[in-house]
Amino acid sequence: MNQDQVKEKLLAIEDAPLDFSVIFSGKKSKKVNGLYKPETKEIVIHNRNFNDDNLLLYTAVHEYAHHLHACIQGGKLSARAHTSEFWAILHNLLEKAEARNIYRNVFTSSPELIALTETIRTKHLAENGVLVKDLGEKLLLAQELCEKIGGRFEDYIDRVLRIPRLAVMTAIKVHQYNVNPSVGPDNMRFLAGIKNEDIRAAAESALLGGKSPDTVKVAAKSQKTPAREEYPRMKLEKEKARLERTLDSIKKRLDEIAEELEQC
């Protein structure tokens, strides 16, 4: 697979608002498999790192996700490139690539890995999730008992249980919101932080449906904030207004200097 074929496959997954180029470095790197240069819109792949086209394609899709992320942000990337937004873009691209038989999902090809995955999900994630939910119920009961004996629940948390208060409040919310333990403890904590019931229910359903946590987080955030596509325009409009104010200030000062020069 050459660099032109890689670009063709990337465009077949999803079109890009801005053009880009794919470059094979012809080198082997111990540090990275590839990189994206937002200034020149170049996806550089160290192709000698790979003996497998599927792994090479994964790197290409990863760097393409950086390009699409940059397109959303007006052609630029922040210093922190691997944000939740980036991972959501990448995971969406991989899902599309798998659906179109462009990229192969190797995780479903190993019976041993499939069996292990099921064990991790049911025995570790789900069972630990049940424990977190049950903890929330027991903590509410402890709070009631503390109130009955005239003790501060916060003091009981701090000095008797010795649990961080945030962890306690999260466990209680997990119980009160009746979060599904199957999503696992970490995702339960994320869901417990969503106050809106409809957004929380949609996020939980997405997680149970196989969406990645970053994809779900970005989707939940987008329901409470303006669409990402508006950000570049809003940013440019603010910068335009700021520059106009600066120009007005400069013009005013130039006029003052001109008057002073006439009086000299």
GUVEXMAR-150846 format. One record per residue: x, y, z of N, C-alpha, C in turn; residue in one letter; residue number from 1. Coordinates in pm, whole numbers. Atoms other than C-alpha are relative to their C-alpha. Example, Ala and Ser with C-alpha at 12.3 -4.5 7.8 and 13.67 -1.06 7.14 Angstrom:
- 89_-119_0_1230_-450_780_90_120_0_A_1 $
- -82_-119_-6_1367_-106_714_-77_109_73_S_2 $
END
This chain:
- 86_-119_0_0_0_0_89_124_0_M_1 $
- -81_-121_8_152_332_-107_-75_120_59_N_2 $
- 58_-116_-65_85_683_19_-126_52_-70_Q_3 $
- 120_-42_73_-166_765_-256_-120_-89_34_D_4 $
- 107_93_-35_-367_454_-173_-50_26_142_Q_5 $
- 39_-31_-137_-364_548_195_-92_123_2_V_6 $
- 84_-120_4_-502_895_118_-137_-33_-58_K_7 $
- 126_40_61_-768_740_-104_-91_-72_101_E_8 $
- 78_72_-102_-877_510_180_-51_95_107_K_9 $
- 42_-96_-102_-888_796_429_-118_83_-48_L_10 $
- 110_-79_56_-1111_1001_201_-126_-85_-18_L_11 $
- 114_90_13_-1331_695_151_-70_-19_135_A_12 $
- 59_11_-135_-1384_683_529_-82_125_28_I_13 $
- 69_-129_-21_-1474_1052_556_75_109_-75_E_14 $
- -62_-109_74_-1412_1356_339_51_106_97_D_15 $
- -60_-104_-84_-1202_1642_476_-32_138_-56_A_16 $
- 27_-137_47_-1295_2013_460_121_66_-64_P_17 $
- -124_-57_52_-930_2102_393_87_-112_-57_L_18 $
- -84_101_64_-690_1919_161_121_-32_89_D_19 $
- -115_46_-78_-398_1725_308_83_-93_-88_F_20 $
- -85_93_73_-111_1507_193_48_-110_94_S_21 $
- -53_113_-76_13_1166_305_142_-26_-50_V_22 $
- -140_17_37_389_1117_310_59_-119_75_I_23 $
- -76_110_-60_582_795_371_142_49_20_F_24 $
- -135_-51_-27_907_891_543_108_-93_-52_S_25 $
- -101_97_40_1082_572_432_96_-34_112_G_26 $
- -88_20_-115_1227_558_781_-68_-87_106_K_27 $
- 49_74_-116_1190_351_1097_24_87_123_K_28 $
- -12_-82_-119_1123_537_1421_-35_-82_124_S_29 $
- 27_69_-126_1143_402_1776_-94_82_88_K_30 $
- 81_-89_-84_949_699_1913_-147_3_-42_K_31 $
- 139_-12_47_638_733_1696_-17_-75_-132_V_32 $
- 31_64_128_466_556_1408_-36_102_-108_N_33 $
- 38_-104_95_348_878_1250_-21_131_72_G_34 $
- 26_-132_-59_276_1247_1303_-77_86_-99_L_35 $
- 75_-93_85_60_1529_1173_56_140_16_Y_36 $
- -51_-137_-1_191_1873_1076_-112_95_-42_K_37 $
- 113_-87_34_-97_2123_1097_36_119_-89_P_38 $
- -40_-116_81_103_2406_938_-2_-32_-150_E_39 $
- -6_40_141_153_2213_613_-108_-102_-37_T_40 $
- 107_100_19_-140_1970_659_56_-130_-59_K_41 $
- -67_122_45_92_1672_615_-16_-112_103_E_42 $
- 1_121_-83_34_1323_753_126_-78_-36_I_43 $
- -126_70_24_377_1166_789_-6_-136_69_V_44 $
- 3_136_-53_395_789_835_138_-64_-16_I_45 $
- -128_71_5_714_604_924_-30_-144_-43_H_46 $
- 53_126_55_620_317_696_90_-122_26_N_47 $
- -89_115_-27_924_104_779_-23_-58_140_R_48 $
- 39_54_-132_772_56_1127_-96_-118_-14_N_49 $
- 110_96_15_510_-176_977_32_-114_-97_F_50 $
- 1_115_90_493_-522_830_-144_-41_-31_N_51 $
- 142_32_13_113_-515_834_-74_126_-46_D_52 $
- 73_-116_55_-105_-283_621_-109_48_95_D_53 $
- 109_-39_-90_-383_-287_881_52_89_112_N_54 $
- -60_-84_-104_-153_-147_1150_44_135_-56_L_55 $
- -38_-126_65_-19_112_908_-122_88_-18_L_56 $
- 122_-75_24_-374_212_826_-54_59_131_L_57 $
- 44_-55_-129_-455_253_1196_74_130_30_Y_58 $
- -79_-121_-22_-170_504_1226_-46_112_-93_T_59 $
- 48_-99_95_-293_682_914_-133_61_45_A_60 $
- 130_-49_-48_-647_708_1054_21_87_124_V_61 $
- -32_-78_-120_-503_833_1386_45_141_-39_H_62 $
- -51_-132_42_-314_1115_1212_-107_77_-78_E_63 $
- 109_-65_73_-613_1185_987_-100_62_98_Y_64 $
- 88_-55_-103_-820_1237_1302_55_134_50_A_65 $
- -61_-129_-36_-571_1511_1398_-32_105_-106_H_66 $
- 29_-94_109_-626_1670_1057_-145_48_7_H_67 $
- 141_-38_-9_-1005_1664_1092_-26_86_122_L_68 $
- 12_-81_-121_-974_1800_1444_50_142_-26_H_69 $
- -54_-132_35_-759_2084_1310_-98_76_-90_A_70 $
- 98_-64_89_-1019_2153_1039_-113_64_80_C_71 $
- 108_-51_-85_-1285_2198_1307_44_127_73_I_72 $
- -54_-114_-77_-1057_2445_1489_64_105_-90_Q_73 $
- -49_-104_90_-989_2661_1186_137_-25_-56_G_74 $
- -130_34_59_-680_2475_1066_113_-6_99_G_75 $
- -105_0_-101_-492_2486_1397_-28_-106_106_K_76 $
- 13_92_-112_-427_2248_1686_59_63_125_L_77 $
- -53_-51_-127_-377_2334_2051_121_-83_41_S_78 $
- -120_71_-47_-67_2226_2242_-36_-140_48_A_79 $
- 46_131_-45_-268_1940_2393_-86_-59_-111_R_80 $
- 67_51_120_-361_1742_2083_-95_-115_30_A_81 $
- 79_120_-26_-503_1423_2238_-109_27_105_H_82 $
- 113_-34_-86_-823_1563_2387_-112_-102_-19_T_83 $
- 118_87_18_-1158_1387_2431_-60_19_-139_S_84 $
- 52_-27_136_-1267_1557_2107_77_-79_-104_E_85 $
- -82_76_96_-975_1402_1922_-35_-148_4_F_86 $
- 27_143_-10_-1041_1051_2056_-139_-33_-53_W_87 $
- 135_23_53_-1409_1083_1970_2_-2_-153_A_88 $
- -14_-2_146_-1316_1176_1611_65_-128_-49_I_89 $
- -72_121_41_-1071_886_1588_-89_-123_9_L_90 $
- 84_119_-17_-1313_627_1725_-115_-3_-101_H_91 $
- 105_-7_101_-1585_748_1490_55_-41_-137_N_92 $
- -64_37_127_-1345_713_1194_24_-150_-7_L_93 $
- -27_144_-1_-1247_362_1298_-128_-81_-17_L_94 $
- 129_68_16_-1612_257_1327_-45_4_-146_E_95 $
- 37_-14_142_-1679_390_976_90_-88_-88_K_96 $
- -95_79_79_-1365_223_840_-30_-148_10_A_97 $
- 35_141_-19_-1467_-112_988_-129_-35_-74_E_98 $
- 129_25_66_-1822_-82_855_17_-7_-152_A_99 $
- -22_-3_145_-1684_-13_504_111_-96_-44_R_100 $
- -104_101_29_-1426_-295_523_130_62_-48_N_101 $
- -126_-66_31_-1141_-47_492_104_-36_105_I_102 $
- -88_37_-112_-997_-131_832_-58_-125_67_Y_103 $
- 45_127_-58_-1014_-476_996_5_6_153_R_104 $
- 7_6_-146_-1128_-508_1358_59_-133_47_N_105 $
- -69_124_-37_-874_-761_1484_-45_-54_136_V_106 $
- 40_43_-134_-1026_-775_1833_-108_-108_-2_F_107 $
- 105_102_10_-1304_-1001_1706_51_-127_-68_T_108 $
- -55_114_73_-1067_-1248_1538_62_-107_91_S_109 $
- -64_92_-93_-929_-1416_1850_-103_-55_100_S_110 $
- 94_59_-97_-1158_-1658_2043_47_18_144_P_111 $
- -53_-16_-135_-924_-1635_2343_-22_143_52_E_112 $
- 19_-139_-41_-942_-1254_2348_-148_31_23_L_113 $
- 143_-21_-16_-1320_-1259_2304_-47_-55_135_I_114 $
- 37_61_-128_-1356_-1494_2603_53_82_117_A_115 $
- -59_-82_-106_-1119_-1283_2814_-74_132_15_L_116 $
- 75_-126_-2_-1307_-966_2719_-131_-17_75_T_117 $
- 126_27_-69_-1632_-1119_2837_20_-16_150_E_118 $
- -32_16_-143_-1471_-1218_3169_26_136_65_T_119 $
- -31_-134_-53_-1336_-865_3219_-127_82_17_I_120 $
- 124_-79_-5_-1674_-710_3141_-93_-45_112_R_121 $
- 99_52_-95_-1886_-938_3358_55_-13_142_T_122 $
- -54_29_-133_-1658_-1037_3645_63_122_66_K_123 $
- -74_-111_-58_-1451_-723_3692_-75_133_-11_H_124 $
- 67_-129_16_-1629_-420_3544_-139_0_63_L_125 $
- 138_1_-49_-1991_-515_3616_-7_-27_150_A_126 $
- 5_33_-143_-1927_-673_3957_53_115_86_E_127 $
- -49_-117_-73_-1719_-376_4070_-100_114_-5_N_128 $
- 105_-101_12_-1994_-151_3940_-112_-22_101_G_129 $
- 103_35_-99_-2246_-333_4160_47_41_140_V_130 $
- -55_-36_-130_-2015_-276_4459_-5_152_22_L_131 $
- 4_-146_-11_-1992_99_4388_-143_47_28_V_132 $
- 141_-37_-17_-2371_124_4361_-49_-37_140_K_133 $
- 38_45_-134_-2419_-76_4682_64_88_107_D_134 $
- -69_-91_-92_-2163_147_4855_-80_129_16_L_135 $
- 80_-122_-6_-2374_450_4766_-123_-16_88_G_136 $
- 117_27_-84_-2679_291_4927_38_-5_148_E_137 $
- -44_13_-138_-2486_206_5245_44_136_58_K_138 $
- -42_-132_-46_-2340_557_5266_-119_88_34_L_139 $
- 121_-74_-33_-2689_708_5257_-57_-43_134_L_140 $
- 46_53_-128_-2787_483_5544_89_52_114_L_141 $
- -94_-51_-100_-2472_589_5733_-28_148_28_A_142 $
- 32_-143_-17_-2567_954_5675_-121_17_92_Q_143 $
- 120_-7_-85_-2910_896_5832_35_-33_146_E_144 $
- -38_39_-135_-2754_722_6134_84_108_68_L_145 $
- -81_-110_-54_-2501_1006_6178_-90_113_48_C_146 $
- 93_-106_-37_-2787_1257_6185_-77_-36_127_E_147 $
- 76_45_-117_-2973_1047_6444_81_16_128_K_148 $
- -83_-6_-121_-2679_1046_6687_65_137_18_I_149 $
- -55_-135_-12_-2591_1412_6627_144_13_-46_G_150 $
- -137_-7_52_-2270_1348_6437_3_58_-141_G_151 $
- -16_-55_134_-2140_1527_6128_39_-112_-96_R_152 $
- -28_105_99_-2151_1295_5826_136_22_-64_F_153 $
- -129_-30_61_-1849_1475_5676_115_-47_90_E_154 $
- -103_43_-94_-1648_1404_5992_11_-152_2_D_155 $
- 2_147_6_-1753_1040_5978_73_-50_-125_Y_156 $
- -68_36_126_-1634_1022_5614_152_19_14_I_157 $
- -142_-37_-7_-1304_1196_5690_80_-87_97_D_158 $
- -82_59_-107_-1198_1029_6015_-32_-146_32_R_159 $
- 36_139_-28_-1388_701_6039_19_-88_-124_V_160 $
- -14_78_124_-1423_574_5682_130_32_-73_L_161 $
- -122_-47_69_-1126_778_5556_-11_-18_-152_R_162 $
- 26_3_145_-1275_808_5208_-9_144_-49_I_163 $
- 14_-136_56_-1239_1121_4988_-148_36_-19_P_164 $
- 141_-41_6_-1562_1320_4999_-58_-9_-141_R_165 $
- 48_7_138_-1586_1335_4620_-41_-142_-35_L_166 $
- 32_140_27_-1580_954_4603_-131_-40_67_A_167 $
- 123_29_-73_-1857_938_4863_-121_58_-73_V_168 $
- 111_-64_70_-2080_1188_4682_-30_-68_-133_M_169 $
- 17_68_128_-2021_1009_4353_-73_-134_18_T_170 $
- 63_130_-27_-2115_668_4497_-148_19_35_A_171 $
- 140_-28_-37_-2432_817_4645_-83_34_-124_I_172 $
- 71_-36_123_-2531_971_4311_-21_-121_-90_K_173 $
- 11_123_79_-2462_640_4134_-121_-81_47_V_174 $
- 115_72_-55_-2713_479_4367_-131_75_-27_H_175 $
- 123_-78_17_-2968_762_4349_-46_6_-146_Q_176 $
- 34_-5_143_-2952_782_3968_-26_-138_-59_Y_177 $
- 21_138_45_-2974_402_3944_80_-31_-128_N_178 $
- -88_21_116_-2678_386_3704_25_-149_-20_V_179 $
- -20_141_32_-2633_54_3526_144_-42_29_N_180 $
- -137_43_-36_-2331_-129_3680_78_-59_-117_P_181 $
- -68_65_112_-2254_-298_3347_99_92_-71_S_182 $
- -93_-91_67_-2078_17_3224_133_9_72_V_183 $
- -124_-1_-74_-1812_-28_3493_13_122_90_G_184 $
- -12_-108_-100_-1705_194_3789_37_137_-57_P_185 $
- -45_-130_52_-1524_466_3592_-109_69_-81_D_186 $
- 108_-59_78_-1810_518_3348_-119_36_89_N_187 $
- 107_-34_-96_-2055_512_3641_27_135_64_M_188 $
- -37_-130_-59_-1865_804_3796_-26_113_-98_R_189 $
- 27_-101_103_-1886_994_3467_-150_27_-11_F_190 $
- 145_-16_11_-2262_931_3442_-58_70_122_L_191 $
- 48_-63_-123_-2311_1037_3803_22_151_-2_A_192 $
- -27_-144_10_-2170_1377_3707_-92_73_-96_G_193 $
- 95_-62_93_-2447_1440_3453_-133_23_71_I_194 $
- 122_-32_-75_-2738_1619_3622_-126_-21_-83_K_195 $
- 118_11_86_-2973_1620_3325_-35_-147_-23_N_196 $
- 40_140_7_-3168_1294_3330_0_-54_-143_E_197 $
- 7_46_140_-3224_1275_2953_139_-18_-59_D_198 $
- -138_10_52_-2858_1343_2869_71_-118_65_I_199 $
- -63_112_-71_-2748_1093_3134_-49_-134_-57_R_200 $
- 57_124_54_-2985_825_2998_56_-29_-139_A_201 $
- -54_17_135_-2861_885_2642_145_-43_6_A_202 $
- -142_36_-15_-2499_864_2756_15_-145_46_A_203 $
- -6_138_-48_-2560_540_2946_-36_-98_-111_E_204 $
- 41_86_111_-2738_389_2646_111_-12_-104_S_205 $
- -110_2_97_-2448_487_2418_115_-87_48_A_206 $
- -107_83_-55_-2193_325_2650_-37_-147_-7_L_207 $
- 45_139_7_-2399_7_2670_-6_-50_-144_L_208 $
- 8_36_141_-2429_17_2291_135_-15_-67_G_209 $
- -133_24_55_-2052_3_2245_80_124_-36_G_210 $
- -75_-122_29_-1951_368_2206_111_19_103_K_211 $
- -112_-22_-91_-1618_470_2358_-34_113_98_S_212 $
- 27_-105_-98_-1618_688_2673_22_140_-53_P_213 $
- -27_-133_54_-1460_983_2491_-109_44_-98_D_214 $
- 107_-31_94_-1722_965_2215_-126_41_75_T_215 $
- 120_-29_-79_-1999_964_2475_15_133_73_V_216 $
- -23_-126_-71_-1842_1249_2674_-18_121_-92_K_217 $
- 12_-110_95_-1816_1470_2367_-145_21_-43_V_218 $
- 141_-8_38_-2175_1389_2265_-81_63_111_A_219 $
- 73_-56_-114_-2302_1469_2615_30_149_15_A_220 $
- -40_-141_-12_-2106_1795_2621_-65_84_-109_K_221 $
- 55_-75_114_-2238_1898_2279_-148_32_19_S_222 $
- 141_-26_-26_-2595_1879_2409_-20_118_94_Q_223 $
- 10_-111_-94_-2516_2148_2664_74_125_-47_K_224 $
- -80_-112_49_-2283_2371_2460_-25_20_-149_T_225 $
- 18_-22_143_-2289_2529_2109_75_-102_-83_P_226 $
- -65_97_89_-2194_2306_1817_145_38_-25_A_227 $
- -143_-24_18_-1820_2268_1764_29_82_-125_R_228 $
- -25_-70_125_-1852_2402_1410_-9_152_17_E_229 $
- 16_-144_-19_-1945_2745_1554_123_60_66_E_230 $
- -113_-52_-76_-1629_2776_1763_99_81_-84_Y_231 $
- -96_-79_78_-1387_2885_1486_-55_136_-40_P_232 $
- 60_-127_39_-1629_3155_1366_-10_96_119_R_233 $
- 11_-83_-120_-1696_3280_1718_137_54_40_M_234 $
- -135_-42_-38_-1324_3290_1787_51_110_-93_K_235 $
- -45_-100_97_-1252_3485_1467_-74_132_17_L_236 $
- 79_-121_-19_-1535_3730_1534_49_78_121_E_237 $
- -52_-65_-120_-1398_3800_1883_135_67_-29_K_238 $
- -131_-56_33_-1047_3851_1745_-16_123_-90_E_239 $
- 26_-114_90_-1184_4082_1473_-42_122_81_K_240 $
- 47_-110_-83_-1364_4294_1733_114_58_84_A_241 $
- -113_-46_-80_-1051_4311_1949_98_81_-84_R_242 $
- -91_-73_87_-833_4418_1656_-57_134_-43_L_243 $
- 64_-126_38_-1085_4682_1553_11_102_113_E_244 $
- -14_-90_-115_-1077_4827_1905_144_51_10_R_245 $
- -140_-39_-5_-697_4827_1893_32_102_-107_T_246 $
- -23_-94_110_-696_5003_1555_-60_137_32_L_247 $
- 63_-128_-38_-937_5268_1685_86_74_101_D_248 $
- -85_-61_-102_-710_5325_1983_128_56_-62_S_249 $
- -122_-46_68_-403_5352_1758_-27_125_-83_I_250 $
- 36_-116_84_-580_5591_1520_-20_125_86_K_251 $
- 23_-113_-90_-688_5810_1810_131_57_49_K_252 $
- -131_-45_-49_-333_5824_1943_79_68_-110_R_253 $
- -69_-64_113_-194_5904_1597_-53_140_-24_L_254 $
- 60_-134_16_-438_6196_1569_51_94_108_D_255 $
- -50_-83_-110_-325_6323_1911_144_42_-25_E_256 $
- -141_-30_27_41_6299_1811_12_102_-113_I_257 $
- -2_-93_113_-29_6480_1482_-32_141_47_A_258 $
- 34_-131_-52_-193_6769_1673_115_59_81_E_259 $
- -113_-47_-81_101_6790_1916_117_43_-89_E_260 $
- -107_-36_91_346_6797_1626_-26_134_-66_L_261 $
- 34_-129_63_161_7090_1467_25_114_95_E_262 $
- -20_-106_-98_196_7282_1790_145_21_38_Q_263 $
- -143_-10_-34_570_7219_1818_71_105_-87_C_264 $
END
